[in-house]
Amino acid sequence: MGLTDFWKGRRIFLTGHTGFKGSWLSLWLERLGAEVTAVSLAPETEPSLYRKLAPWDDRRHHIVDIRDGEALLALSSRFEPEIVIHMAAQALVRRSYENPAETFSTNVMGTANVLDAVRQAPTVKTVLVITSDKVYANNGSGIPFVETDILGGKDPYSNSKACTELVCQSYRDSFFKGRDLRLATVRAGNVIGGGDWSRDRLIPDFIRAFEGGEPIMLRYPEAIRPWQHVLEPLGGYLRFAQALTEDRGRDLPDALNFGPHPESFATVSELAEALGRAHRVEDVWRPAPGEHLPEAPALTLSSALALDTIGWRPRLSLQQTIDWTAAWYKANREGEDMRAFSLGQIAAYEETV
């Protein structure tokens, strides 16, 4: 993918490294030889992917809440990073209904704190803020969203991420325009892969049901989502951050979508059934009883701009994504070294064409 030489020795400030996507990105950055200082809350699940991927030897690891602006400023000032990748967030839709104020506080003010630390860090050249594919005002039409579509969001999580985009726009226009610093946002979602144990997500819910010998209960089985393996958007983030840093004179977008190939758009029930086939389960799912909090019936992304500007495209089919995910959890159940196994999947992904 042309990443190794660029990232070797780069000073990276990473937030949210103990989460699902953050753990995978941390391992990939380590493989690439980057010098990383990372801040996050402690892992919230047990098992925890971050702990599964240990030991983390060459890592400055700090347990810090991004709502603590003074702590962020102190760490960034001491480390003097060149690239900031901001992933830390409250990332669960259902939890955002339960704790809306916490969601807005973390996702909006937490981002403002990160950007304020960047504002006072003269060494930073590139900032990449990870938001979500749910930042768009969704009318349920199923038409793939493009980066210029109107931002919105009815549930607190989606709305907080749309607000995060506006915070980034404000800091870009107010503080970073006259400075040699590039700030961009990236939008992806519905990522699956090994090591996710969060609640109210399809893959971990399926794994828990499978291990308990029960069918998974689906709230919205006909909802359409852009499913993709976690390494797909992470590869896009790395490639975009590299382009933003290397090509200083090039006109690059302020935001990019990283979604799967349109053939990977599928309903929740279709993905559950494919997981069932991979695990040789016949009675895979049932409709969850009762009323459920509202969720968008259809969500799809266009990644045409990412292809046109940085040459990124999805590399894995939906079936490959399912196979890689199932293989990870199978290896984990069989007691394999999951750090080595995960590094193997990253290496295999780098070789895909």
Secondary structure, 3 states (H helix, E strand, C coil): CCCHHHHCCCEEEEECCCCHHHHHHHHHHHHHCCEEEEEECCCCCCCCHHHHCCCCCCCEEEECCCCCHHHHHHHHHHHCCCEEEECCCCCCHHHHHHCHHHHHHHHHHHHHHHHHHHHCCCCCCEEEEECCHHHECCCCCCCCECCCCCECCCCHHHHHHHHHHHHHHHHHHHHHCCCCCEEEEEECCCEECCCCCCCCCHHHHHHHHHHCCCCEEECCCCCEEECEECHHHHHHHHHHHHHHHHCCCCCCCCEEECCCCHHHEEEHHHHHHHHHHHCCCCCCEEECCCCCCCCCCECCECCHHHHHHHCCCCCCCHHHHHHHHHHHHHHHHCCCCHHHHHHHHHHHHHCCC
